[in-house]
């Protein structure tokens, strides 16, 4: 089950997120492990240092139209602080394809 969820996240989710963070960097991987979202990314100007992120609290709306995130951690303290300060909230998901993928992930993992 986790493998299928990871395939959905890594294809649809990664592309969707990369569209929104292009001015900051690029997401290299996105996957679920032990009930957490985990990711690695490269920030513009810091391409030689891979940054890892995990999110301990994930809540996906039943129809995939919204995702709420909280409890971030990172191998780079300033990234962890910024994520906890600015990204601990709910995000609307406007892409129908991503909504379907999130609804599927929700059913598989939660």
C-alpha positions as CSV (number, residue, x, y, z in Angstrom):
1,X,0.0,0.0,0.0
2,X,2.8,2.4,1.0
3,X,4.6,1.7,-2.3
4,X,1.5,2.7,-4.4
5,X,1.0,5.9,-2.3
6,X,4.7,6.7,-2.8
7,X,4.3,6.3,-6.6
8,X,1.3,8.7,-6.6
9,X,3.1,11.2,-4.5
10,X,6.4,11.1,-6.4
11,X,4.7,11.6,-9.8
12,X,1.7,13.8,-9.3
13,X,2.7,15.4,-6.0
14,X,6.3,16.2,-6.9
15,X,5.4,17.9,-10.2
16,X,2.6,19.9,-8.6
17,X,4.8,21.2,-5.8
18,X,7.7,21.9,-8.2
19,X,5.4,24.2,-10.1
20,X,4.8,26.3,-7.0
21,X,8.4,26.4,-5.6
22,X,10.4,26.9,-8.7
23,X,11.6,30.4,-7.6
24,X,13.0,28.8,-4.4
25,X,14.3,25.4,-5.6
26,X,13.3,22.0,-6.7
27,X,11.9,19.0,-5.0
28,X,14.0,15.8,-5.6
29,X,11.8,13.3,-3.9
30,X,8.5,13.0,-2.1
31,X,7.3,9.9,-0.2
32,X,5.4,8.6,2.8
33,X,7.1,6.7,5.6
34,X,5.8,5.8,9.0
35,X,2.8,8.1,8.6
36,X,4.9,11.1,7.7
37,X,5.5,13.0,4.5
38,X,9.2,13.0,3.7
39,X,11.0,15.0,1.0
40,X,14.3,16.1,-0.2
41,X,15.0,19.3,-2.1
42,X,17.6,21.5,-3.5
43,X,17.3,25.3,-2.9
44,X,18.4,27.7,-5.6
45,X,22.0,28.9,-4.7
46,X,22.5,25.9,-2.4
47,X,22.4,23.1,-5.0
48,X,25.4,21.3,-3.4
49,X,23.4,20.7,-0.2
50,X,20.4,18.4,-0.2
51,X,17.8,19.4,2.3
52,X,15.6,16.7,3.9
53,X,12.2,17.5,5.4
54,X,9.6,15.5,7.2
55,X,6.1,16.5,8.3
56,X,4.7,14.6,11.3
57,X,1.1,15.7,11.0
58,X,-0.7,15.2,7.7
59,X,-4.5,15.6,7.2
60,X,-5.9,15.1,3.7
61,X,-9.6,16.0,3.0
62,X,-11.6,13.0,1.9
63,X,-12.0,14.3,-1.6
64,X,-8.3,15.5,-1.8
65,X,-9.3,19.2,-2.1
66,X,-7.2,20.3,0.9
67,X,-4.2,19.1,2.8
68,X,-3.2,20.3,6.3
69,X,0.4,20.0,7.5
70,X,2.1,20.6,10.8
71,X,5.1,19.4,12.8
72,X,8.0,19.9,10.3
73,X,11.6,18.8,10.9
74,X,14.6,19.3,8.7
75,X,18.4,18.7,8.6
76,X,18.7,22.5,8.2
77,X,17.4,24.3,11.2
78,X,16.5,27.6,9.4
79,X,14.4,25.5,6.9
80,X,12.7,23.7,9.8
81,X,11.9,27.0,11.5
82,X,10.6,28.6,8.4
83,X,8.3,25.7,7.6
84,X,6.9,25.6,11.1
85,X,6.3,29.4,11.1
86,X,4.8,29.7,7.6
87,X,3.5,26.3,6.4
88,X,1.7,24.9,9.4
89,X,-1.8,25.3,8.0
90,X,-4.2,24.0,5.4
91,X,-3.6,24.3,1.7
92,X,-6.3,24.2,-1.0
93,X,-5.6,21.8,-3.9
94,X,-7.0,23.2,-7.1
95,X,-5.6,20.6,-9.6
96,X,-8.2,17.8,-10.1
97,X,-5.5,15.3,-10.9
98,X,-3.7,16.0,-7.7
99,X,-7.0,15.9,-5.7
100,X,-7.6,12.4,-7.1
101,X,-4.1,11.3,-6.2
102,X,-4.4,12.7,-2.6
103,X,-7.8,11.1,-2.1
104,X,-6.2,7.8,-3.2
105,X,-3.2,8.3,-0.9
106,X,-5.6,9.1,2.0
107,X,-7.5,5.8,1.4
108,X,-4.3,3.8,1.2
109,X,-2.5,5.2,4.2
110,X,-4.9,6.9,6.6
